[in-house]
Amino acid sequence: MMNYASFGFSRNSMRAVVALAFLLVPVVASQPQPQQKHSILNFFAIGDWGGVGSIPGAEFFIGVHQREVADGMNKVAMDQRPEFVVALGDNFYLKGISGQQAFQRVEKTFENVYNGAGLARVPWYVIAGNHDHYGNVTEQIHYTYYSRRKSKTEEGFHHRWEFPSLYHKRTITRGHLSVDLILIDTVDLVESAFLLEPNATAKSESLWDTWVRSPLGFTTEKEPPTTKQWQWLQKSLSDSTADYILVGGHYPVFSQGMHGPTKELVQHLKPLLEEYGAHYLSGHDHAMMHFQQNAPASGGVRYIVTGTGNACCSWRRNKYRQEHEKDYKDVPLLWHLFHQEKHHDNGLTITGGFVSIQATPLSMKVQYHAQDGSVLYRAEPIPPVPRRQQSLPDGPTSKSENMLTKDDKTKGNVAIE
């Protein structure tokens, strides 16, 4: 028998030490592991935001609220520390940017507005909206490379504008967490959707070109529509092994606002989102909406509409409400903010807003904010994609993929692999 006294312990004191050790084991085991502490990703999403500098006197005469929303974003950013902002189009009202003053407009509308301490170094991942296509989207793409160079030569300037091509994707990993962000150009997708129809033949000019692009004065160089972006999108979704897949575009799939749903996206994008367990961020209608597909096994696709970066709110249209409730009962509108609800219960009149998102390995949480940063709605947590094809690296990394070749970077064209 062991002689505890030879080690300086009595039998009773040794029993106490053993009992204490058993008590401590579960406490130690329950502490977060180093990698778990880093498996959190915070970011924002905002659409229809580019009002400042649109026309002389616009801020005073037509009630541009972009600066108020920027202040609210900065307030929330000081607490949440977002790693990036997803910009969902209509970056520059009313006719995009073009000409010799293009970069000055980016500085006036973007650099000089979202420059609070919480946002000053936060990158923006950008795609275009329909108002951007009224100008020259290529100039917005070129600003990415101009900004990168400027950050290397001008002290105090931080590169934030990331719009490397018309559509692009990025994979972000944090510890045991991975998120795929796929940003699409819905103007191009809508224009080319007719080519996905059975027996469709390629045309040099679609009905969209004839009745929309020319009459409304789009100046972006016109090329015959193709299905290349649709092919790229499906491949990006099928290749993903991330815990969460977020697709961001300007036009919504579903909407009960002034513009209503986008039939081409309902027909062709909705099935892709459902097949691959992705969720969709959009703007266009100057309102906020949260749709959720009823799918208990997977949690269902979420459709997050946040088009209030510059103003709120557009009216809800009974026509679109009734059509949606009749045809898409499986994707109910769980929460909304239209003109009818802009006077909040707390006395605040909503003039704009944005969305904050926090992703962890267990769930992704979405919050809708008013222009002052206050929370208007917390959505039900989103579970990760119910599949896992490969293990992820441990360290924090961010990998960007875009569709520009070396030559295209100077031309601003889109190249497809």
C-alpha positions in Angstrom: 0.0 0.0 0.0 1.3 3.5 -0.9 2.5 5.6 2.0 0.9 9.0 1.4 2.7 10.4 4.4 6.0 10.0 2.6 4.8 12.6 0.1 3.6 15.0 2.8 -0.1 14.1 2.4 -2.5 12.4 4.9 -5.1 10.0 3.5 -7.9 12.5 4.0 -6.0 15.4 2.3 -5.3 13.2 -0.7 -9.0 12.3 -1.0 -9.8 16.0 -1.0 -7.3 16.7 -3.8 -8.7 13.9 -5.9 -12.3 15.1 -5.4 -11.3 18.6 -6.3 -9.6 17.4 -9.5 -12.8 15.7 -10.6 -14.7 18.9 -10.0 -12.3 20.9 -12.1 -12.2 18.6 -15.2 -15.6 19.5 -16.7 -14.9 23.2 -16.0 -11.7 23.1 -18.0 -13.2 21.0 -20.8 -16.0 23.5 -21.2 -13.8 26.4 -21.9 -13.7 27.6 -25.5 -10.8 26.3 -27.5 -8.5 28.8 -29.2 -9.9 28.1 -32.6 -13.5 28.4 -31.4 -12.9 31.9 -30.2 -11.9 33.0 -33.7 -14.8 31.2 -35.4 -17.0 34.3 -35.5 -17.6 36.5 -38.5 -19.5 39.8 -38.3 -20.4 41.8 -41.4 -23.0 44.3 -42.8 -25.2 44.5 -45.9 -26.6 47.6 -47.5 -28.4 48.4 -50.7 -29.5 51.4 -52.7 -27.2 53.7 -50.7 -25.5 56.1 -53.2 -27.5 59.3 -52.9 -24.9 61.9 -51.7 -23.6 63.9 -54.7 -26.4 62.6 -57.0 -27.6 66.1 -58.2 -26.9 69.5 -56.8 -29.1 70.2 -53.7 -30.4 66.6 -53.6 -29.6 66.2 -49.9 -31.7 69.2 -49.0 -34.5 69.1 -51.5 -35.3 65.3 -51.8 -34.3 64.1 -48.4 -31.2 62.0 -48.9 -30.6 60.1 -45.7 -27.3 58.3 -46.6 -25.3 60.2 -44.0 -27.7 59.3 -41.2 -27.5 55.6 -42.2 -23.7 55.8 -42.3 -23.6 57.3 -38.8 -25.8 54.4 -37.6 -23.6 51.9 -39.3 -20.6 53.4 -37.6 -22.3 53.2 -34.2 -23.0 49.5 -34.6 -19.6 48.9 -36.1 -17.9 50.3 -33.0 -19.6 47.5 -31.1 -19.7 44.6 -33.6 -16.4 45.2 -35.5 -17.6 44.0 -38.9 -15.0 42.6 -41.2 -16.6 43.8 -44.4 -19.7 45.4 -45.9 -21.7 43.9 -48.8 -22.9 46.7 -51.1 -25.9 45.5 -53.1 -26.0 48.0 -55.9 -27.4 51.4 -56.8 -24.1 52.7 -55.6 -24.5 56.0 -57.4 -27.8 57.7 -58.0 -29.3 58.7 -60.4 -27.3 57.6 -63.4 -24.2 55.9 -62.1 -20.8 57.4 -62.8 -19.0 58.2 -66.0 -16.6 60.6 -67.6 -13.7 62.5 -66.1 -15.4 63.1 -62.7 -16.1 59.5 -62.1 -13.5 58.9 -59.4 -14.4 62.2 -57.6 -17.9 60.9 -57.3 -16.8 57.7 -55.6 -14.8 59.8 -53.2 -17.7 62.1 -52.5 -20.4 59.4 -52.2 -18.3 56.6 -50.6 -14.9 57.6 -49.2 -16.1 60.8 -47.5 -19.3 59.3 -46.1 -18.4 56.0 -44.6 -15.3 57.3 -42.8 -16.2 57.0 -39.1 -13.8 55.2 -36.8 -15.7 51.9 -36.9 -15.8 51.8 -40.8 -12.7 53.7 -41.9 -10.7 50.5 -42.6 -13.6 48.1 -43.4 -13.6 46.8 -47.0 -16.7 46.9 -49.1 -17.5 44.0 -51.5 -19.5 45.7 -54.3 -21.9 44.8 -57.1 -23.9 47.0 -59.5 -27.6 47.9 -59.6 -29.8 49.1 -62.4 -28.9 52.8 -61.7 -25.2 52.0 -61.9 -25.8 50.5 -65.4 -27.2 53.9 -66.5 -23.6 55.0 -66.2 -20.4 53.2 -66.9 -20.0 50.3 -64.5 -16.5 49.8 -65.8 -15.4 53.0 -64.0 -16.6 51.5 -60.7 -14.5 48.4 -61.4 -11.5 50.5 -62.4 -11.7 52.4 -59.1 -10.9 49.1 -57.3 -7.4 49.0 -59.0 -7.0 52.8 -58.6 -7.7 52.5 -54.9 -5.3 49.6 -54.4 -2.5 51.6 -56.0 -3.4 54.8 -54.1 -3.3 52.9 -50.7 0.4 52.0 -51.5 1.5 55.5 -52.4 -0.7 57.9 -50.2 -0.1 57.8 -46.5 -3.4 57.6 -44.5 -5.5 56.2 -47.4 -6.9 52.8 -46.9 -8.2 50.6 -49.8 -11.8 49.5 -49.1 -13.6 49.5 -52.5 -13.6 45.9 -53.8 -15.4 45.6 -57.1 -12.9 43.6 -59.2 -15.3 42.5 -61.9 -19.0 42.5 -62.8 -19.6 39.4 -60.7 -17.2 37.8 -58.3 -16.9 35.6 -55.3 -15.0 35.3 -52.1 -14.4 32.6 -49.5 -13.8 33.7 -45.9 -12.7 31.2 -43.2 -12.4 32.0 -39.5 -11.2 29.1 -37.4 -13.7 26.3 -37.9 -16.1 28.6 -39.8 -16.4 29.2 -43.6 -18.6 31.5 -45.6 -18.9 31.7 -49.4 -20.0 35.2 -50.6 -21.1 35.1 -54.3 -21.9 38.5 -55.8 -23.9 38.6 -59.0 -25.0 41.2 -61.6 -28.7 40.7 -61.7 -29.1 43.2 -64.6 -27.1 40.8 -66.8 -28.8 37.8 -65.4 -32.3 39.2 -66.1 -31.3 40.2 -69.6 -29.9 36.8 -70.5 -32.6 34.7 -68.7 -34.6 34.1 -71.9 -31.6 32.1 -73.2 -32.3 29.5 -70.4 -35.7 28.8 -71.8 -36.3 25.5 -73.8 -35.4 25.9 -77.5 -34.1 29.4 -76.9 -31.8 30.8 -79.6 -29.1 33.3 -79.1 -30.0 36.8 -80.3 -27.9 39.9 -80.8 -30.6 41.9 -79.0 -33.1 40.7 -76.4 -36.5 42.3 -75.6 -34.8 43.7 -72.5 -32.4 45.6 -74.7 -35.1 46.9 -77.0 -37.6 48.1 -74.4 -35.4 48.9 -71.4 -31.7 49.5 -72.1 -32.1 51.9 -75.0 -35.2 54.0 -73.8 -33.7 54.4 -70.3 -30.3 55.4 -71.6 -28.0 52.7 -70.3 -24.5 53.6 -71.5 -22.6 50.5 -70.6 -21.2 48.8 -73.7 -23.7 46.4 -75.1 -22.8 42.9 -76.0 -25.1 40.1 -77.1 -26.5 38.3 -74.0 -25.0 35.0 -73.0 -25.6 32.5 -70.2 -21.9 32.7 -69.0 -22.8 34.3 -65.7 -25.5 31.7 -65.1 -23.0 28.9 -65.8 -20.5 30.6 -63.5 -23.1 31.0 -60.7 -24.2 27.3 -60.8 -20.5 26.2 -60.8 -19.7 28.5 -57.8 -22.7 27.1 -55.9 -21.9 23.4 -56.7 -18.2 23.8 -55.9 -18.9 25.3 -52.5 -18.1 23.4 -49.3 -18.7 26.3 -47.0 -20.8 26.3 -43.8 -22.9 29.1 -45.3 -23.5 30.3 -48.9 -24.6 33.8 -49.4 -25.5 35.1 -52.8 -25.8 38.9 -53.2 -27.5 40.7 -56.0 -29.4 43.9 -56.6 -32.8 42.8 -57.9 -34.8 40.7 -55.3 -36.2 37.3 -56.0 -39.3 38.1 -54.0 -40.7 41.5 -53.1 -44.0 43.0 -52.1 -42.7 46.6 -52.6 -43.2 48.9 -55.5 -41.1 46.9 -58.0 -42.4 43.5 -57.0 -40.7 40.1 -57.6 -38.2 39.5 -60.4 -39.8 36.8 -62.4 -36.6 35.7 -64.1 -34.9 35.2 -60.7 -38.0 33.4 -59.3 -37.8 31.1 -62.3 -34.1 30.4 -62.5 -32.3 31.6 -59.3 -34.7 30.4 -56.7 -34.2 26.7 -57.7 -30.4 27.1 -57.5 -30.6 28.6 -54.0 -32.8 25.8 -52.8 -30.7 23.1 -54.4 -27.5 24.2 -52.8 -28.8 25.6 -49.5 -27.8 29.2 -50.3 -29.4 32.4 -49.0 -30.0 35.6 -50.9 -29.2 39.3 -50.1 -30.8 42.0 -52.3 -32.1 45.6 -52.5 -33.8 47.5 -55.3 -37.1 48.1 -53.4 -36.5 50.9 -50.9 -37.9 48.8 -48.0 -36.9 45.9 -45.8 -38.3 42.4 -46.0 -37.4 39.0 -44.6 -38.8 35.9 -46.4 -38.2 32.4 -45.2 -38.8 29.2 -47.1 -40.7 26.5 -45.1 -38.2 23.6 -45.2 -37.8 22.0 -41.7 -35.0 19.6 -42.8 -32.7 22.3 -44.1 -34.0 25.4 -42.3 -35.1 26.9 -45.6 -33.7 29.6 -47.9 -33.8 33.1 -46.5 -34.4 36.1 -48.8 -33.1 39.3 -47.1 -34.1 42.5 -48.8 -32.4 45.7 -47.5 -32.8 48.6 -50.0 -32.8 51.4 -47.5 -29.3 52.7 -47.5 -30.3 56.1 -48.8 -34.0 56.4 -48.1 -37.0 54.6 -46.6 -39.6 53.5 -47.4 -41.4 52.5 -50.5 -45.1 51.5 -50.3 -46.3 47.9 -50.0 -48.4 46.9 -53.0 -51.4 44.8 -52.3 -51.2 43.3 -55.8 -47.8 41.7 -55.1 -48.8 40.7 -51.6 -51.9 38.9 -52.8 -50.0 37.2 -55.7 -47.2 36.1 -53.3 -49.6 34.7 -50.7 -51.4 32.8 -53.4 -48.4 31.4 -55.4 -45.6 31.1 -52.8 -47.2 30.0 -49.5 -44.1 28.0 -48.8 -42.0 31.2 -48.7 -43.9 33.5 -46.4 -42.9 37.1 -45.6 -42.1 37.0 -41.9 -41.2 40.6 -41.4 -41.3 43.9 -43.4 -40.8 47.6 -43.2 -42.7 49.6 -45.8 -43.9 53.2 -45.9 -46.9 52.1 -43.9 -44.7 51.1 -40.9 -42.0 53.8 -41.1 -43.3 55.5 -37.9 -41.9 53.1 -35.3 -43.5 52.2 -31.9 -40.6 53.9 -30.1 -41.4 57.2 -31.8 -38.6 57.0 -34.3 -39.4 57.7 -37.9 -37.4 55.3 -40.1 -35.6 57.1 -42.9 -33.1 54.4 -43.8 -31.3 51.3 -42.6 -29.0 48.3 -43.1 -28.5 44.7 -42.0 -25.9 43.2 -39.7 -25.0 39.5 -39.8 -23.0 37.3 -37.4 -22.0 33.8 -38.5 -20.6 31.1 -36.3 -20.2 27.3 -36.8 -23.6 26.8 -35.2 -25.8 29.5 -36.7 -26.0 32.7 -38.7 -27.9 35.6 -37.1 -29.5 38.5 -39.1 -30.6 41.8 -37.6 -32.3 44.7 -39.4 -31.3 48.2 -38.2 -32.8 51.6 -38.5 -30.7 54.7 -39.5 -29.7 55.3 -35.9 -28.4 51.7 -35.5 -31.3 50.5 -33.3 -32.5 47.0 -34.0 -35.8 46.7 -35.8 -36.0 42.9 -36.2 -34.0 39.8 -35.2 -34.6 37.0 -37.6 -34.6 33.3 -36.6 -31.1 32.0 -36.6 -30.0 30.3 -39.9 -28.4 26.8 -39.6 -25.3 25.9 -41.6 -25.6 24.0 -44.9 -26.5 20.4 -44.0 -23.4 18.9 -45.7 -19.7 19.0 -45.3 -17.4 17.7 -48.1 -14.0 18.6 -46.8 -12.2 19.9 -43.7 -11.2 23.6 -43.6 -7.9 25.2 -42.7 -7.5 26.4 -39.2 -6.1 29.9 -39.7 -8.1 33.0 -40.7 -7.9 33.4 -44.4 -9.8 35.2 -47.2 -9.7 34.1 -50.8 -11.1 36.1 -53.6 -12.0 34.8 -57.0 -13.0 37.1 -59.8 -13.4 36.8 -63.5 -10.9 39.3 -64.8 -7.8 38.4 -66.9 -4.8 40.6 -66.9 -5.9 42.3 -70.1 -9.4 42.7 -68.9 -8.3 44.7 -65.8 -7.4 47.5 -68.1 -10.6 47.2 -70.2 -13.0 46.5 -67.4 -14.6 43.6 -69.3 -15.7 40.3 -67.7 -13.8 37.2 -68.6 -15.2 33.8 -67.8 -13.1 30.8 -67.0 
